[in-house]
Amino acid sequence: MDYETLFKAADEAMYQAKEQFKNRNESGDAGEENQDNIMTRQEEKDMRHGWGSVILSGGQGRRMGGIDKGGLDFKGVSFRGHIQKQLQALGIPSYLSRACYAGNGDREGRLEVIEDAVKGAEGEWIGPMGGIWSCFQSTGLEGLFFVSCDMPLFRKEMAAILMERWEPGVDAVLWRTRDGRIQPICGFYADTCLEALGDTIRRGNYRLMKFLNAVRCIVVDTSEAHIPDIWFANVNSPSAYRSLGELRTPVLAVSGRKDTGKTALLEMLVRELARVGIRSAVIKHDGHEFEADVPGTDSRRIKDAGAYGTVVYSGRKFSMTKEQPSMVAEDFFGFFPEADIIFLEGQKYSDYPKLEVLRKEVSNVPVCRPETVLAYIWSGEDGWSGNAGPGGENAWSGEDGPGGENAWSGNAGAGGENAWSGEDGPGGEDAWSGGDCPGGEKHRNEKCPVLTAAQKDRILEIVIEHMDRYSRGDGGDEL
């Protein structure tokens, strides 16, 4: 079949599919009006536009010996199975685009299979562009999010953010990672891109970037959205697959002297990272003997009676109390295999990379070893504890409050750009560099940024860039 005949047939099929999809939606309106469920804004948007998601499984996998990369295992789940679970959590239709690999009929793992219908002049598969074209042709949907089957670290937030950024008249919304690379096979495409896509295919140019130069795109930076770049890792070679198995869970300490605001900083980090799907675990060291259970509970009574240990659990969580001497932080890492990052509160004398929190009323002098510090965080005059003070509700988010965007931002401010260096700030010249300063320069890593509570985005970027570096370690350069 020549290209002209192929595209005429595709256009007719797309029109029929759109009509069927439209009729299906209209026939379901009456029934849905009687449901008590209230649709979210994103669900309404998806329904109105007719959006879906697709796992692209069309590559020939030459560097992997021709195997189906989507079937590779990571932590007991196939790449395809993990991506499918993430996409289906979006609540929109999900499909599998299949080209080279033989499948099992029209469904695979509860995914409807769409066979790639586009080949080159010599009968060869043409890659992602053929899958994109075929999926629009088959579904008739107005927007599709596509992700490659060889991205085992993919998260649903990577799709949700792009779909939220789409605007009428835009053909594609794509990610750009911190190295400046556009990620075309983890992106959202509107059916308005099909004319340019068809023209590019007809000319025999099957490079996605060539096609993207001809369409209207919105580019979202991972640094702006605080998405880890490691989530875009493609496993397309045996060495990359080995590196995947060597990934480490990042560990980062939030350290400093007592009452400097470590817990408040951790609260902000955990909350903001959770918004983009980053799962945090926190391990806190207590220098005193603390009460591990509540007096009067059954488990506490049994423990007081002499039990070696107790566990209380339900269908979703558990609590264990056990006395064991000489425990260290890393003894607990294994309890959190699903964590994307493990935070440690305390550990100021440890070798772990850390953010050090300081507060004028406590001390201007850092206590952590300089070589372990990624950034110094100035917690404000009163820390982050009082509702009306720098630690109140606006400590991290208010525009004009003591911890808002303008907090401590002046040259003479307590933690502005010149904090710990300006003459008038609480951490002025004498606080860090003068000969009379307690501890002098040796206590500070001068290569590290000095930030304030108001500089939330910069703090988050330091954490996420650390995640990317730490995860790869020495053996992850292939990813």
DAUR-V855671 format. One record per residue. N is the residue number from 1. RES is the residue in one letter. PSI is psi as a letter, one per 20 degrees, with the letter a starting at -180 (* if undefined). Layout:
# DAUR-V855671
n:res:psi
N:RES:PSI
N:RES:PSI
This chain:
# DAUR-V855671
n:res:psi
1:M:p
2:D:r
3:Y:g
4:E:g
5:T:g
6:L:g
7:F:h
8:K:g
9:A:h
10:A:g
11:D:g
12:E:g
13:A:h
14:M:g
15:Y:g
16:Q:g
17:A:h
18:K:g
19:E:g
20:Q:g
21:F:g
22:K:g
23:N:h
24:R:g
25:N:g
26:E:h
27:S:h
28:G:i
29:D:g
30:A:g
31:G:h
32:E:h
33:E:h
34:N:i
35:Q:q
36:D:i
37:N:p
38:I:p
39:M:q
40:T:r
41:R:g
42:Q:h
43:E:h
44:E:g
45:K:g
46:D:g
47:M:g
48:R:h
49:H:i
50:G:m
51:W:q
52:G:a
53:S:q
54:V:p
55:I:o
56:L:p
57:S:l
58:G:i
59:G:q
60:Q:i
61:G:l
62:R:g
63:R:i
64:M:j
65:G:k
66:G:j
67:I:r
68:D:o
69:K:h
70:G:i
71:G:i
72:L:q
73:D:p
74:F:o
75:K:k
76:G:j
77:V:q
78:S:q
79:F:g
80:R:h
81:G:g
82:H:g
83:I:g
84:Q:g
85:K:g
86:Q:g
87:L:g
88:Q:h
89:A:i
90:L:i
91:G:k
92:I:r
93:P:q
94:S:q
95:Y:r
96:L:p
97:S:p
98:R:p
99:A:f
100:C:h
101:Y:p
102:A:p
103:G:a
104:N:m
105:G:b
106:D:j
107:R:q
108:E:o
109:G:l
110:R:j
111:L:p
112:E:p
113:V:p
114:I:o
115:E:p
116:D:p
117:A:j
118:V:p
119:K:r
120:G:a
121:A:h
122:E:j
123:G:j
124:E:q
125:W:q
126:I:j
127:G:b
128:P:h
129:M:h
130:G:h
131:G:g
132:I:g
133:W:g
134:S:h
135:C:g
136:F:g
137:Q:g
138:S:g
139:T:h
140:G:j
141:L:q
142:E:i
143:G:p
144:L:p
145:F:p
146:F:p
147:V:p
148:S:q
149:C:i
150:D:k
151:M:m
152:P:i
153:L:j
154:F:q
155:R:q
156:K:h
157:E:h
158:M:h
159:A:g
160:A:g
161:I:g
162:L:g
163:M:h
164:E:h
165:R:i
166:W:q
167:E:q
168:P:p
169:G:i
170:V:p
171:D:h
172:A:q
173:V:p
174:L:q
175:W:q
176:R:o
177:T:r
178:R:i
179:D:j
180:G:j
181:R:p
182:I:q
183:Q:n
184:P:h
185:I:k
186:C:m
187:G:r
188:F:p
189:Y:p
190:A:q
191:D:i
192:T:i
193:C:i
194:L:h
195:E:g
196:A:h
197:L:g
198:G:g
199:D:g
200:T:g
201:I:g
202:R:h
203:R:i
204:G:j
205:N:o
206:Y:k
207:R:p
208:L:h
209:M:h
210:K:g
211:F:g
212:L:h
213:N:i
214:A:j
215:V:r
216:R:p
217:C:q
218:I:p
219:V:p
220:V:p
221:D:p
222:T:h
223:S:h
224:E:g
225:A:i
226:H:l
227:I:p
228:P:p
229:D:h
230:I:h
231:W:i
232:F:j
233:A:p
234:N:p
235:V:n
236:N:j
237:S:q
238:P:h
239:S:h
240:A:h
241:Y:h
242:R:g
243:S:h
244:L:g
245:G:i
246:E:j
247:L:q
248:R:q
249:T:p
250:P:q
251:V:p
252:L:p
253:A:q
254:V:o
255:S:r
256:G:r
257:R:r
258:K:q
259:D:k
260:T:i
261:G:k
262:K:g
263:T:g
264:A:g
265:L:g
266:L:g
267:E:g
268:M:g
269:L:g
270:V:g
271:R:g
272:E:h
273:L:h
274:A:h
275:R:h
276:V:j
277:G:j
278:I:p
279:R:o
280:S:q
281:A:q
282:V:p
283:I:p
284:K:p
285:H:p
286:D:p
287:G:i
288:H:r
289:E:o
290:F:r
291:E:o
292:A:i
293:D:r
294:V:p
295:P:p
296:G:i
297:T:q
298:D:g
299:S:h
300:R:g
301:R:g
302:I:h
303:K:g
304:D:h
305:A:i
306:G:j
307:A:q
308:Y:h
309:G:r
310:T:q
311:V:p
312:V:p
313:Y:q
314:S:a
315:G:i
316:R:i
317:K:r
318:F:r
319:S:p
320:M:p
321:T:p
322:K:p
323:E:p
324:Q:o
325:P:r
326:S:k
327:M:q
328:V:r
329:A:g
330:E:i
331:D:i
332:F:i
333:F:h
334:G:i
335:F:i
336:F:m
337:P:h
338:E:i
339:A:q
340:D:h
341:I:q
342:I:o
343:F:q
344:L:p
345:E:p
346:G:c
347:Q:k
348:K:h
349:Y:j
350:S:r
351:D:i
352:Y:q
353:P:q
354:K:q
355:L:p
356:E:p
357:V:p
358:L:q
359:R:p
360:K:g
361:E:i
362:V:g
363:S:q
364:N:i
365:V:p
366:P:q
367:V:i
368:C:q
369:R:p
370:P:h
371:E:i
372:T:i
373:V:p
374:L:h
375:A:q
376:Y:p
377:I:o
378:W:p
379:S:i
380:G:r
381:E:g
382:D:k
383:G:b
384:W:l
385:S:h
386:G:q
387:N:h
388:A:i
389:G:a
390:P:i
391:G:j
392:G:a
393:E:h
394:N:j
395:A:h
396:W:i
397:S:i
398:G:q
399:E:h
400:D:i
401:G:r
402:P:h
403:G:j
404:G:a
405:E:h
406:N:j
407:A:p
408:W:k
409:S:i
410:G:r
411:N:h
412:A:j
413:G:r
414:A:m
415:G:j
416:G:a
417:E:h
418:N:j
419:A:p
420:W:j
421:S:h
422:G:r
423:E:h
424:D:i
425:G:r
426:P:h
427:G:l
428:G:a
429:E:g
430:D:h
431:A:h
432:W:h
433:S:i
434:G:q
435:G:h
436:D:i
437:C:p
438:P:o
439:G:h
440:G:a
441:E:h
442:K:i
443:H:i
444:R:p
445:N:o
446:E:i
447:K:i
448:C:q
449:P:q
450:V:o
451:L:r
452:T:r
453:A:h
454:A:i
455:Q:l
456:K:g
457:D:g
458:R:h
459:I:g
460:L:h
461:E:h
462:I:g
463:V:g
464:I:h
465:E:h
466:H:g
467:M:g
468:D:g
469:R:g
470:Y:h
471:S:g
472:R:h
473:G:b
474:D:i
475:G:j
476:G:j
477:D:h
478:E:h
479:L:*
